[in-house]
Amino acid sequence: MAAQGRSADELLDIVDEHDRVIGQAPRGEAYARRLRHRSVFVLARDPEGRIFVHRRTAEKLVFPSRYDMFVGGVVGAGEGYDEAALREAEEELGVTGLPRPVPVLSFLYESSEHSWWSRVYEVECALPVRPQVEEVAWHAFLTEEELAGRLDEWPWVPDGLEAYRRLRELR
C-alpha cells in the first residue's frame, strides 16, 4: 500500500462540502481538477512530548520540499479516516505497532489549488522512528517552543499550518 499511497493513480473518494462521498477519481486527477477528497494529519509526539517535524522530499506531488509538523496523507477510496491515520503514521514514521491515533478535530481545507476534508489526530510514538526516505528528507523531534520559533522561518505546508493553528486554538 505504501507505493500505491504515493501514486498519482491511487483511487480516492471524492466528497461534497458535507464530506459525503459523491464519486471516485485517481489522486492525480483529483489534484489537477481540485476535486474535494479526504486527508489525515497525525501529530506524533515522543514520550517527552516533543513533536515529530520533517521536511518533505522534492518528489512529493503536493508541497514538495516543505516542512510539516504532521505525518499523514490522503484517505484511499473506501478507507476510513481512522484506518488511514494509523496506516499513514506507521508508513511515514517507519514503525509498526503504533497506538491508534486519537481524533481531535475535522475541518475543510480549501485554497485556490486544493480542497480536502481534513481530520487531525494525535499519537504518542515511543518506538524508534525510521522515516520513509521517499516521503521524508529530514526529521527531528522538536519541543513546542522550538517549533514555534521556526514557524516564521521555514517554508511550511499551508494545510499543516492551518491544522496546527486550529489544534492550538483548542488548547
KOLRO-315852 format. One record per residue (C-alpha): chain; x, y negated, z. Coordinates in Angstrom, 3 decimals. Layout:
REM KOLRO-315852
<lodren unit="A" east="X" north="Y" up="Z"/>
...
This chain:
REM KOLRO-315852
<lodren unit="A" east="0.000" north="0.000" up="0.000"/>
<lodren unit="A" east="2.897" north="-2.394" up="0.597"/>
<lodren unit="A" east="3.853" north="-2.529" up="-3.076"/>
<lodren unit="A" east="0.212" north="-2.928" up="-4.064"/>
<lodren unit="A" east="-0.208" north="-5.646" up="-1.456"/>
<lodren unit="A" east="2.363" north="-7.822" up="-3.244"/>
<lodren unit="A" east="0.965" north="-7.170" up="-6.712"/>
<lodren unit="A" east="-0.943" north="-9.671" up="-8.833"/>
<lodren unit="A" east="-3.056" north="-6.653" up="-9.838"/>
<lodren unit="A" east="-4.247" north="-5.883" up="-6.291"/>
<lodren unit="A" east="-8.052" north="-5.950" up="-6.250"/>
<lodren unit="A" east="-9.661" north="-8.468" up="-3.861"/>
<lodren unit="A" east="-13.226" north="-9.073" up="-2.755"/>
<lodren unit="A" east="-14.442" north="-12.460" up="-3.956"/>
<lodren unit="A" east="-16.664" north="-14.166" up="-1.369"/>
<lodren unit="A" east="-19.057" north="-17.107" up="-1.210"/>
<lodren unit="A" east="-18.983" north="-20.085" up="1.156"/>
<lodren unit="A" east="-20.538" north="-17.889" up="3.869"/>
<lodren unit="A" east="-17.886" north="-15.135" up="3.485"/>
<lodren unit="A" east="-20.302" north="-12.727" up="1.756"/>
<lodren unit="A" east="-18.858" north="-10.512" up="-0.989"/>
<lodren unit="A" east="-20.103" north="-11.581" up="-4.422"/>
<lodren unit="A" east="-17.648" north="-9.704" up="-6.661"/>
<lodren unit="A" east="-14.095" north="-8.493" up="-7.125"/>
<lodren unit="A" east="-11.064" north="-9.700" up="-9.066"/>
<lodren unit="A" east="-7.325" north="-8.976" up="-9.267"/>
<lodren unit="A" east="-5.231" north="-11.170" up="-6.977"/>
<lodren unit="A" east="-3.519" north="-12.952" up="-9.883"/>
<lodren unit="A" east="-6.880" north="-13.886" up="-11.389"/>
<lodren unit="A" east="-8.263" north="-14.972" up="-8.012"/>
<lodren unit="A" east="-5.298" north="-17.337" up="-7.577"/>
<lodren unit="A" east="-5.359" north="-18.608" up="-11.180"/>
<lodren unit="A" east="-9.115" north="-19.314" up="-11.137"/>
<lodren unit="A" east="-9.264" north="-20.452" up="-7.473"/>
<lodren unit="A" east="-11.724" north="-17.704" up="-6.598"/>
<lodren unit="A" east="-12.532" north="-17.623" up="-2.880"/>
<lodren unit="A" east="-11.252" north="-14.456" up="-1.173"/>
<lodren unit="A" east="-10.161" north="-13.324" up="2.306"/>
<lodren unit="A" east="-6.876" north="-13.663" up="4.152"/>
<lodren unit="A" east="-5.477" north="-12.830" up="7.594"/>
<lodren unit="A" east="-2.983" north="-14.745" up="9.735"/>
<lodren unit="A" east="-1.288" north="-12.977" up="12.645"/>
<lodren unit="A" east="0.692" north="-14.965" up="15.223"/>
<lodren unit="A" east="3.222" north="-12.439" up="16.535"/>
<lodren unit="A" east="4.936" north="-13.094" up="19.850"/>
<lodren unit="A" east="7.728" north="-11.175" up="21.517"/>
<lodren unit="A" east="7.403" north="-10.175" up="25.213"/>
<lodren unit="A" east="8.963" north="-13.528" up="26.211"/>
<lodren unit="A" east="6.173" north="-15.379" up="24.380"/>
<lodren unit="A" east="8.346" north="-16.614" up="21.520"/>
<lodren unit="A" east="6.712" north="-16.842" up="18.078"/>
<lodren unit="A" east="7.947" north="-14.946" up="15.021"/>
<lodren unit="A" east="8.803" north="-17.584" up="12.395"/>
<lodren unit="A" east="10.060" north="-16.788" up="8.916"/>
<lodren unit="A" east="10.880" north="-18.211" up="5.512"/>
<lodren unit="A" east="9.059" north="-16.544" up="2.650"/>
<lodren unit="A" east="11.051" north="-15.162" up="-0.265"/>
<lodren unit="A" east="11.329" north="-17.120" up="-3.516"/>
<lodren unit="A" east="9.419" north="-14.344" up="-5.305"/>
<lodren unit="A" east="6.135" north="-14.815" up="-3.396"/>
<lodren unit="A" east="3.071" north="-15.552" up="-5.568"/>
<lodren unit="A" east="1.906" north="-18.317" up="-3.222"/>
<lodren unit="A" east="4.055" north="-20.830" up="-1.300"/>
<lodren unit="A" east="7.467" north="-19.315" up="-2.216"/>
<lodren unit="A" east="10.468" north="-20.213" up="-0.016"/>
<lodren unit="A" east="8.333" north="-22.000" up="2.580"/>
<lodren unit="A" east="8.334" north="-21.393" up="6.317"/>
<lodren unit="A" east="5.462" north="-19.718" up="8.152"/>
<lodren unit="A" east="4.625" north="-19.064" up="11.798"/>
<lodren unit="A" east="2.216" north="-16.268" up="10.828"/>
<lodren unit="A" east="2.577" north="-12.897" up="9.197"/>
<lodren unit="A" east="-0.342" north="-11.752" up="7.117"/>
<lodren unit="A" east="-1.793" north="-11.869" up="3.672"/>
<lodren unit="A" east="-4.824" north="-11.076" up="1.601"/>
<lodren unit="A" east="-7.549" north="-8.646" up="2.571"/>
<lodren unit="A" east="-7.910" north="-5.956" up="-0.100"/>
<lodren unit="A" east="-11.210" north="-5.078" up="-1.761"/>
<lodren unit="A" east="-13.357" north="-3.074" up="0.647"/>
<lodren unit="A" east="-10.897" north="-3.629" up="3.517"/>
<lodren unit="A" east="-11.943" north="-5.219" up="6.810"/>
<lodren unit="A" east="-10.200" north="-8.187" up="8.381"/>
<lodren unit="A" east="-9.071" north="-6.173" up="11.431"/>
<lodren unit="A" east="-7.540" north="-3.397" up="9.318"/>
<lodren unit="A" east="-5.807" north="-5.923" up="7.065"/>
<lodren unit="A" east="-4.379" north="-7.803" up="10.080"/>
<lodren unit="A" east="-2.781" north="-4.670" up="11.509"/>
<lodren unit="A" east="-1.532" north="-3.471" up="8.100"/>
<lodren unit="A" east="-0.056" north="-6.830" up="7.139"/>
<lodren unit="A" east="1.568" north="-7.404" up="10.546"/>
<lodren unit="A" east="3.213" north="-3.968" up="10.566"/>
<lodren unit="A" east="4.360" north="-4.329" up="6.943"/>
<lodren unit="A" east="5.868" north="-7.794" up="7.299"/>
<lodren unit="A" east="7.427" north="-7.174" up="10.711"/>
<lodren unit="A" east="8.688" north="-3.757" up="9.593"/>
<lodren unit="A" east="7.237" north="-1.897" up="12.572"/>
<lodren unit="A" east="4.807" north="0.938" up="13.246"/>
<lodren unit="A" east="2.669" north="1.371" up="16.336"/>
<lodren unit="A" east="1.891" north="-2.318" up="16.814"/>
<lodren unit="A" east="-1.061" north="-3.002" up="19.132"/>
<lodren unit="A" east="-4.218" north="-4.015" up="17.304"/>
<lodren unit="A" east="-4.106" north="-7.807" up="16.724"/>
<lodren unit="A" east="-6.767" north="-9.769" up="18.617"/>
<lodren unit="A" east="-9.025" north="-12.035" up="16.511"/>
<lodren unit="A" east="-9.083" north="-15.638" up="17.702"/>
<lodren unit="A" east="-10.808" north="-17.777" up="15.073"/>
<lodren unit="A" east="-12.022" north="-17.948" up="11.477"/>
<lodren unit="A" east="-12.091" north="-20.873" up="9.052"/>
<lodren unit="A" east="-12.415" north="-21.647" up="5.365"/>
<lodren unit="A" east="-9.122" north="-22.896" up="3.913"/>
<lodren unit="A" east="-9.576" north="-24.981" up="0.791"/>
<lodren unit="A" east="-7.127" north="-27.056" up="-1.200"/>
<lodren unit="A" east="-7.056" north="-28.214" up="-4.807"/>
<lodren unit="A" east="-5.327" north="-24.939" up="-5.730"/>
<lodren unit="A" east="-6.571" north="-22.330" up="-3.235"/>
<lodren unit="A" east="-9.686" north="-21.184" up="-1.427"/>
<lodren unit="A" east="-9.894" north="-18.374" up="1.118"/>
<lodren unit="A" east="-11.692" north="-17.361" up="4.272"/>
<lodren unit="A" east="-9.071" north="-17.044" up="6.969"/>
<lodren unit="A" east="-9.168" north="-15.021" up="10.146"/>
<lodren unit="A" east="-6.473" north="-15.818" up="12.719"/>
<lodren unit="A" east="-5.153" north="-13.167" up="15.122"/>
<lodren unit="A" east="-2.572" north="-12.873" up="17.873"/>
<lodren unit="A" east="-0.443" north="-9.866" up="18.797"/>
<lodren unit="A" east="2.500" north="-9.101" up="21.062"/>
<lodren unit="A" east="5.321" north="-7.269" up="19.328"/>
<lodren unit="A" east="7.672" north="-5.593" up="21.802"/>
<lodren unit="A" east="9.192" north="-3.466" up="19.018"/>
<lodren unit="A" east="12.443" north="-4.354" up="17.250"/>
<lodren unit="A" east="11.438" north="-6.072" up="14.000"/>
<lodren unit="A" east="12.832" north="-5.133" up="10.601"/>
<lodren unit="A" east="11.066" north="-7.624" up="8.298"/>
<lodren unit="A" east="10.302" north="-6.631" up="4.722"/>
<lodren unit="A" east="13.055" north="-8.013" up="2.508"/>
<lodren unit="A" east="10.527" north="-8.516" up="-0.307"/>
<lodren unit="A" east="8.460" north="-10.803" up="1.960"/>
<lodren unit="A" east="10.876" north="-12.401" up="4.445"/>
<lodren unit="A" east="14.109" north="-14.224" up="3.526"/>
<lodren unit="A" east="14.939" north="-15.385" up="7.092"/>
<lodren unit="A" east="13.367" north="-14.945" up="10.524"/>
<lodren unit="A" east="13.709" north="-15.770" up="14.220"/>
<lodren unit="A" east="11.591" north="-15.815" up="17.353"/>
<lodren unit="A" east="11.140" north="-19.449" up="18.452"/>
<lodren unit="A" east="9.686" north="-20.950" up="21.606"/>
<lodren unit="A" east="6.627" north="-23.215" up="21.238"/>
<lodren unit="A" east="8.947" north="-26.199" up="21.815"/>
<lodren unit="A" east="11.447" north="-25.071" up="19.183"/>
<lodren unit="A" east="8.626" north="-24.518" up="16.691"/>
<lodren unit="A" east="7.081" north="-27.926" up="17.467"/>
<lodren unit="A" east="10.463" north="-29.565" up="16.826"/>
<lodren unit="A" east="10.617" north="-28.074" up="13.331"/>
<lodren unit="A" east="7.044" north="-28.787" up="12.201"/>
<lodren unit="A" east="8.051" north="-32.123" up="10.640"/>
<lodren unit="A" east="11.476" north="-30.918" up="9.470"/>
<lodren unit="A" east="10.886" north="-27.714" up="7.497"/>
<lodren unit="A" east="8.664" north="-27.132" up="4.446"/>
<lodren unit="A" east="5.757" north="-25.073" up="5.852"/>
<lodren unit="A" east="2.977" north="-23.171" up="4.118"/>
<lodren unit="A" east="-0.020" north="-25.530" up="4.267"/>
<lodren unit="A" east="-2.571" north="-22.836" up="5.175"/>
<lodren unit="A" east="-0.383" north="-21.665" up="8.062"/>
<lodren unit="A" east="-0.036" north="-25.230" up="9.334"/>
<lodren unit="A" east="-3.821" north="-25.594" up="9.254"/>
<lodren unit="A" east="-4.297" north="-22.268" up="11.080"/>
<lodren unit="A" east="-1.690" north="-23.232" up="13.701"/>
<lodren unit="A" east="-3.325" north="-26.652" up="14.219"/>
<lodren unit="A" east="-6.717" north="-25.004" up="14.765"/>
<lodren unit="A" east="-5.205" north="-22.433" up="17.131"/>
<lodren unit="A" east="-3.562" north="-25.161" up="19.214"/>
<lodren unit="A" east="-6.855" north="-27.081" up="19.397"/>
<lodren unit="A" east="-8.435" north="-24.035" up="21.077"/>
<lodren unit="A" east="-5.936" north="-24.220" up="23.907"/>
